Amino acid sequence: MVTAVRHLGPNWYASVMGTAALALGGAALGFDGPRELFVGVWALSLLQLVVLLFARALHWACHSDQARAHLRDPAVVPFYGCLSMALLAVGGGALALGRDWIGEPAAVALDSVLFVAGTAVGLVAAVAVPYLLAVRHRVEPGQASPVWLLPLVAPMVSAALGPQLVPHLPAGQPRAALLYGCFALFGLSLLATLLMLALVFARLVTGGPLPLALTPTVFLVLGPLGQSTTAAGAFADLAPGVVPPPYAAGFGLLAVLYGVPVMGFALLWLALAAAHVVRAWRQGMRFAMTWWAFTFPVGTCVTGAAALGRHTGLAAYHWLAVGLYAVLVAGWLAAASGTVRGLLSGELLAGPRPAPVAPRPVTVRTTSGAVR
């Protein structure tokens, strides 16, 4: 067991995020029939989180050299944002779905603990990862990757899931403080994401397509788009009675006037990302852990579209959420089946393969004395 976790990186938390997104997206659709199924999916995400937290603790305790190497690797360190989002997603699912199984008091307690822990980790990652990229890693503009968005999106997940704790706080200052705090996290994440998104888009346009294994990460751009739309809808849902009426009405306007254009851009990016993935598949792309990028980002668009359906009253957004959920289910099945196969074969937990060594050139002298 100890040896098996040597190469277990923080990117594995993406699988927890994807499973939790499958549960939260299903709950957002409002279908009563399959609710027990969604509760079961949330329970699976909770189990995944517990197992991964234990395995990652072993990784740090027994393979600290490898853990420090991950911090020095600009391709790996952004995935520490996934730890925050995994904690937050499972915590949010506890209150949205898990209360059916563990009861509301336990669900509130679990969500509170995971929300505080996930928000703290997310804020640290949002500062530390860009700092490390600038000071220690010295990356070039051509190395910009959608993965760089992960630590910056984490506070937006706090902003989207934190408001559901508002009704469980004492009325007055505590409720208003949490709602405004989540709104501050919304702005923090949104502005930081816009800065980074410009680098990512410039890299795609000027540097050409990403390597095949990294192509699914283009879907990560959907995360801040869908999650911010979800957050704006959550503010509008909880603001009445918590903040003064003018501001409560303002949150209602924000949910629509912000969410509609951003969801439009999300659909544009979804088409662009799908085109990149189809191209990569035709060129030989095969399963990698980056396939989990097909899950959580799409799940945020499901919840974002569902929020727009509530606040605009348009049935089109409800059906958009249903269609996006079908994409989410397909992405989760593809990522989960590939992960199970990789675990059973041992390939996913194996160390990186050494690069093939090119044969040394051989000099041959012919009978005429020529060298070739």
ROLOZA-288326 format. One record per residue (C-alpha): residue in one letter; x, y, z. Coordinates in steps of 0.2 Angstrom, whole numbers, plus 2048, in hexadecimal, padded with zeros to 3 digits. Layout:
BEGIN
{pt "A" {X Y Z}}
...
END
This chain:
BEGIN
{pt "M" {800 800 800}}
{pt "V" {80E 80C 805}}
{pt "T" {817 809 7F5}}
{pt "A" {807 80A 7EA}}
{pt "V" {804 81C 7EF}}
{pt "R" {816 823 7EB}}
{pt "H" {80F 82B 7DB}}
{pt "L" {7FE 82F 7E1}}
{pt "G" {7FD 842 7DD}}
{pt "P" {7F0 84F 7E2}}
{pt "N" {7E8 84D 7D0}}
{pt "W" {7DF 83E 7D7}}
{pt "Y" {7D3 849 7E1}}
{pt "A" {7CB 84D 7D0}}
{pt "S" {7C3 83D 7D1}}
{pt "V" {7BA 842 7E1}}
{pt "M" {7B5 852 7D9}}
{pt "G" {7AE 849 7CA}}
{pt "T" {7A4 83D 7D4}}
{pt "A" {79D 84B 7DF}}
{pt "A" {799 855 7D0}}
{pt "L" {78F 846 7C9}}
{pt "A" {784 846 7DA}}
{pt "L" {783 859 7DB}}
{pt "G" {77E 85B 7C9}}
{pt "G" {770 84E 7CB}}
{pt "A" {76A 857 7DA}}
{pt "A" {769 867 7D1}}
{pt "L" {75E 860 7C4}}
{pt "G" {750 85E 7D1}}
{pt "F" {74B 84C 7CC}}
{pt "D" {743 844 7DB}}
{pt "G" {743 832 7D4}}
{pt "P" {756 82F 7D3}}
{pt "R" {75A 838 7E3}}
{pt "E" {760 828 7EC}}
{pt "L" {76C 825 7DE}}
{pt "F" {773 836 7DF}}
{pt "V" {775 833 7F2}}
{pt "G" {77E 823 7EE}}
{pt "V" {78A 82C 7E2}}
{pt "W" {78E 839 7F0}}
{pt "A" {792 82B 7FC}}
{pt "L" {79E 825 7EF}}
{pt "S" {7A6 836 7EE}}
{pt "L" {7A8 836 801}}
{pt "L" {7B0 825 801}}
{pt "Q" {7BC 82A 7F3}}
{pt "L" {7C1 83A 7FD}}
{pt "V" {7C4 830 80D}}
{pt "V" {7CF 823 804}}
{pt "L" {7D8 830 7FB}}
{pt "L" {7DC 83B 80A}}
{pt "F" {7E3 82B 813}}
{pt "A" {7ED 827 804}}
{pt "R" {7F4 838 801}}
{pt "A" {7F8 839 814}}
{pt "L" {802 829 811}}
{pt "H" {80A 831 802}}
{pt "W" {810 840 80C}}
{pt "A" {816 835 81B}}
{pt "C" {81F 828 811}}
{pt "H" {824 830 801}}
{pt "S" {828 842 806}}
{pt "D" {835 844 7F9}}
{pt "Q" {828 840 7EB}}
{pt "A" {81C 84C 7F4}}
{pt "R" {828 85A 7F3}}
{pt "A" {82C 856 7E1}}
{pt "H" {81A 859 7DD}}
{pt "L" {81B 86A 7E5}}
{pt "R" {82A 86E 7DA}}
{pt "D" {821 868 7CA}}
{pt "P" {817 876 7C1}}
{pt "A" {80C 868 7B9}}
{pt "V" {807 860 7CA}}
{pt "V" {806 86E 7D7}}
{pt "P" {7F6 876 7CF}}
{pt "F" {7ED 866 7D3}}
{pt "Y" {7ED 86B 7E6}}
{pt "G" {7DE 875 7E2}}
{pt "C" {7D5 865 7DF}}
{pt "L" {7D7 860 7F1}}
{pt "S" {7CD 870 7F6}}
{pt "M" {7C0 86D 7E9}}
{pt "A" {7BE 85B 7EE}}
{pt "L" {7BB 85F 800}}
{pt "L" {7AF 86D 7FB}}
{pt "A" {7A5 862 7EF}}
{pt "V" {7A3 854 7FB}}
{pt "G" {79E 860 809}}
{pt "G" {791 868 7FD}}
{pt "G" {78A 857 7F9}}
{pt "A" {788 853 80B}}
{pt "L" {77B 861 80D}}
{pt "A" {773 85F 7FC}}
{pt "L" {772 84C 7FC}}
{pt "G" {77B 844 80B}}
{pt "R" {76E 84A 818}}
{pt "D" {762 83D 811}}
{pt "W" {76E 830 817}}
{pt "I" {777 837 826}}
{pt "G" {76A 844 82C}}
{pt "E" {76A 857 82B}}
{pt "P" {774 85A 83B}}
{pt "A" {783 84F 836}}
{pt "A" {782 856 824}}
{pt "V" {783 868 82A}}
{pt "A" {792 863 835}}
{pt "L" {79B 85A 827}}
{pt "D" {798 867 81B}}
{pt "S" {79E 875 827}}
{pt "V" {7AE 86C 82A}}
{pt "L" {7B2 868 818}}
{pt "F" {7AD 87A 813}}
{pt "V" {7B9 882 81F}}
{pt "A" {7C7 876 81B}}
{pt "G" {7C4 877 808}}
{pt "T" {7C3 88A 808}}
{pt "A" {7D3 88B 812}}
{pt "V" {7DC 87F 807}}
{pt "G" {7D5 888 7F7}}
{pt "L" {7DB 899 7FD}}
{pt "V" {7EC 893 801}}
{pt "A" {7ED 88A 7F0}}
{pt "A" {7E7 89A 7E7}}
{pt "V" {7F5 8A4 7EE}}
{pt "A" {803 897 7EF}}
{pt "V" {802 88E 7DE}}
{pt "P" {803 89F 7D4}}
{pt "Y" {811 8A4 7E0}}
{pt "L" {81B 894 7DD}}
{pt "L" {818 895 7CA}}
{pt "A" {81F 8A7 7CA}}
{pt "V" {82E 8A4 7D6}}
{pt "R" {833 892 7D6}}
{pt "H" {82D 88A 7C6}}
{pt "R" {831 899 7BA}}
{pt "V" {825 892 7AC}}
{pt "E" {824 899 79B}}
{pt "P" {814 8A0 793}}
{pt "G" {814 892 787}}
{pt "Q" {812 886 796}}
{pt "A" {801 88E 79B}}
{pt "S" {7F5 880 79F}}
{pt "P" {7E2 87F 7A3}}
{pt "V" {7E8 876 7B3}}
{pt "W" {7EF 887 7B9}}
{pt "L" {7DC 88B 7BC}}
{pt "L" {7DA 87E 7C9}}
{pt "P" {7E0 887 7D9}}
{pt "L" {7D7 897 7D3}}
{pt "V" {7C6 88F 7D1}}
{pt "A" {7C6 887 7E2}}
{pt "P" {7C0 897 7EB}}
{pt "M" {7B2 898 7DE}}
{pt "V" {7AC 887 7E4}}
{pt "S" {7AC 88D 7F6}}
{pt "A" {7A2 89C 7F0}}
{pt "A" {795 891 7E7}}
{pt "L" {793 884 7F5}}
{pt "G" {795 88F 804}}
{pt "P" {784 898 803}}
{pt "Q" {77B 888 807}}
{pt "L" {782 889 819}}
{pt "V" {77A 89A 81B}}
{pt "P" {769 894 821}}
{pt "H" {772 88A 82F}}
{pt "L" {77A 899 837}}
{pt "P" {772 8A4 843}}
{pt "A" {768 8B2 83B}}
{pt "G" {770 8C3 839}}
{pt "Q" {782 8C7 838}}
{pt "P" {788 8B4 836}}
{pt "R" {77D 8B1 827}}
{pt "A" {782 8C1 81E}}
{pt "A" {794 8BF 822}}
{pt "L" {795 8AE 81A}}
{pt "L" {78B 8B4 80B}}
{pt "Y" {796 8C3 808}}
{pt "G" {7A5 8B8 80B}}
{pt "C" {7A0 8AC 7FE}}
{pt "F" {79D 8BB 7F2}}
{pt "A" {7AF 8C1 7F6}}
{pt "L" {7B5 8B0 7F1}}
{pt "F" {7AB 8B1 7E1}}
{pt "G" {7B4 8C1 7DC}}
{pt "L" {7C5 8BB 7E2}}
{pt "S" {7C4 8AB 7D7}}
{pt "L" {7BC 8B4 7C8}}
{pt "L" {7C9 8C1 7C6}}
{pt "A" {7D7 8B5 7C9}}
{pt "T" {7D0 8A9 7BC}}
{pt "L" {7CD 8B7 7AF}}
{pt "L" {7E0 8BB 7B0}}
{pt "M" {7E5 8A9 7AE}}
{pt "L" {7D8 8A5 7A1}}
{pt "A" {7E0 8B2 795}}
{pt "L" {7F1 8A8 797}}
{pt "V" {7E9 897 793}}
{pt "F" {7DF 89E 784}}
{pt "A" {7EF 8A6 77D}}
{pt "R" {7F8 896 77F}}
{pt "L" {7EB 88C 776}}
{pt "V" {7EA 898 768}}
{pt "T" {7FD 89C 766}}
{pt "G" {805 88C 76C}}
{pt "G" {7FA 87F 763}}
{pt "P" {7F0 871 76B}}
{pt "L" {7F5 86A 77B}}
{pt "P" {7FD 859 77C}}
{pt "L" {7F1 84A 77A}}
{pt "A" {7F1 845 78C}}
{pt "L" {7ED 857 792}}
{pt "T" {7E0 85B 785}}
{pt "P" {7D1 857 791}}
{pt "T" {7D7 865 79D}}
{pt "V" {7D0 871 790}}
{pt "F" {7C0 86D 799}}
{pt "L" {7C6 874 7A9}}
{pt "V" {7C2 886 7A3}}
{pt "L" {7B0 881 7A5}}
{pt "G" {7B2 880 7B7}}
{pt "P" {7B3 892 7BC}}
{pt "L" {7A6 896 7AF}}
{pt "G" {799 88A 7B5}}
{pt "Q" {79E 88C 7C8}}
{pt "S" {79C 89F 7C8}}
{pt "T" {78B 89E 7C0}}
{pt "T" {786 891 7CD}}
{pt "A" {78D 89D 7DB}}
{pt "A" {783 8AC 7D4}}
{pt "G" {773 8A1 7D4}}
{pt "A" {777 89C 7E6}}
{pt "F" {779 8AE 7EC}}
{pt "A" {769 8B2 7E5}}
{pt "D" {760 8A3 7ED}}
{pt "L" {767 8A8 7FE}}
{pt "A" {768 8BB 7FE}}
{pt "P" {755 8BF 802}}
{pt "G" {754 8C1 815}}
{pt "V" {767 8C0 818}}
{pt "V" {76C 8D1 810}}
{pt "P" {763 8E1 80E}}
{pt "P" {755 8E1 800}}
{pt "P" {75F 8EC 7F3}}
{pt "Y" {76E 8E0 7F4}}
{pt "A" {763 8D0 7F4}}
{pt "A" {75B 8D7 7E4}}
{pt "G" {76C 8DA 7DD}}
{pt "F" {771 8C8 7E0}}
{pt "G" {762 8C3 7D6}}
{pt "L" {767 8CE 7C8}}
{pt "L" {779 8C8 7C8}}
{pt "A" {773 8B6 7C7}}
{pt "V" {76B 8B9 7B6}}
{pt "L" {775 8C8 7AF}}
{pt "Y" {785 8BF 7B3}}
{pt "G" {780 8AD 7B1}}
{pt "V" {778 8AE 79F}}
{pt "P" {787 8B5 796}}
{pt "V" {793 8AA 79F}}
{pt "M" {78A 89A 79C}}
{pt "G" {789 8A0 78A}}
{pt "F" {79C 8A1 78A}}
{pt "A" {79D 890 793}}
{pt "L" {794 888 785}}
{pt "L" {7A0 88F 778}}
{pt "W" {7AE 889 782}}
{pt "L" {7A6 878 783}}
{pt "A" {7A5 877 770}}
{pt "L" {7B7 87C 76F}}
{pt "A" {7BD 870 77C}}
{pt "A" {7B3 862 774}}
{pt "A" {7BB 865 763}}
{pt "H" {7CD 864 76B}}
{pt "V" {7C8 854 773}}
{pt "V" {7C1 84C 763}}
{pt "R" {7D1 851 75A}}
{pt "A" {7DC 84A 768}}
{pt "W" {7D2 83A 767}}
{pt "R" {7D5 838 755}}
{pt "Q" {7E7 83A 757}}
{pt "G" {7E8 82C 764}}
{pt "M" {7E4 834 775}}
{pt "R" {7E1 826 782}}
{pt "F" {7DB 826 794}}
{pt "A" {7E4 830 7A1}}
{pt "M" {7DF 838 7B2}}
{pt "T" {7DC 848 7A8}}
{pt "W" {7CC 840 7A2}}
{pt "W" {7C4 845 7B3}}
{pt "A" {7C4 857 7AC}}
{pt "F" {7B5 851 7A2}}
{pt "T" {7AB 850 7B3}}
{pt "F" {7AC 85E 7C0}}
{pt "P" {7AD 86D 7B3}}
{pt "V" {79E 866 7AA}}
{pt "G" {795 863 7BB}}
{pt "T" {797 876 7BF}}
{pt "C" {78E 87A 7AF}}
{pt "V" {780 86E 7B3}}
{pt "T" {77D 877 7C4}}
{pt "G" {780 888 7BC}}
{pt "A" {773 885 7AE}}
{pt "A" {767 87E 7BC}}
{pt "A" {769 88E 7C5}}
{pt "L" {765 899 7B6}}
{pt "G" {756 88E 7B3}}
{pt "R" {750 893 7C5}}
{pt "H" {753 8A5 7C3}}
{pt "T" {74E 8A8 7B1}}
{pt "G" {73F 89C 7B1}}
{pt "L" {744 896 7A0}}
{pt "A" {742 883 79D}}
{pt "A" {750 884 790}}
{pt "Y" {75D 885 79E}}
{pt "H" {755 876 7A7}}
{pt "W" {757 86C 797}}
{pt "L" {768 873 795}}
{pt "A" {76D 86D 7A6}}
{pt "V" {766 85B 7A2}}
{pt "G" {770 85B 792}}
{pt "L" {780 860 79B}}
{pt "Y" {77C 853 7A8}}
{pt "A" {77C 846 79A}}
{pt "V" {78D 84C 795}}
{pt "L" {793 84B 7A7}}
{pt "V" {78D 839 7A9}}
{pt "A" {796 834 799}}
{pt "G" {7A6 83C 79F}}
{pt "W" {7A5 835 7B0}}
{pt "L" {7A2 823 7A9}}
{pt "A" {7B1 825 79E}}
{pt "A" {7BD 82C 7AB}}
{pt "A" {7B7 820 7B9}}
{pt "S" {7B8 810 7AE}}
{pt "G" {7CA 816 7A8}}
{pt "T" {7CF 819 7BA}}
{pt "V" {7C9 808 7C0}}
{pt "R" {7D2 7FF 7B2}}
{pt "G" {7E2 809 7B5}}
{pt "L" {7E1 804 7C8}}
{pt "L" {7DE 7F2 7C4}}
{pt "S" {7ED 7F1 7B8}}
{pt "G" {7F8 7FB 7C4}}
{pt "E" {7FC 807 7B6}}
{pt "L" {7F5 817 7BE}}
{pt "L" {7FF 815 7CE}}
{pt "A" {80F 810 7C5}}
{pt "G" {81D 81D 7C4}}
{pt "P" {820 827 7B4}}
{pt "R" {829 81D 7A7}}
{pt "P" {83A 822 7A3}}
{pt "A" {83C 82A 792}}
{pt "P" {843 81F 784}}
{pt "V" {856 821 781}}
{pt "A" {85A 824 76F}}
{pt "P" {867 818 768}}
{pt "R" {878 820 766}}
{pt "P" {87D 823 754}}
{pt "V" {888 816 74C}}
{pt "T" {896 81B 741}}
{pt "V" {89A 80F 733}}
{pt "R" {8A8 810 727}}
{pt "T" {8A6 808 716}}
{pt "T" {8B3 7FF 70C}}
{pt "S" {8B6 80F 702}}
{pt "G" {8BA 819 712}}
{pt "A" {8AA 823 712}}
{pt "V" {8A2 826 723}}
{pt "R" {88F 824 725}}
END
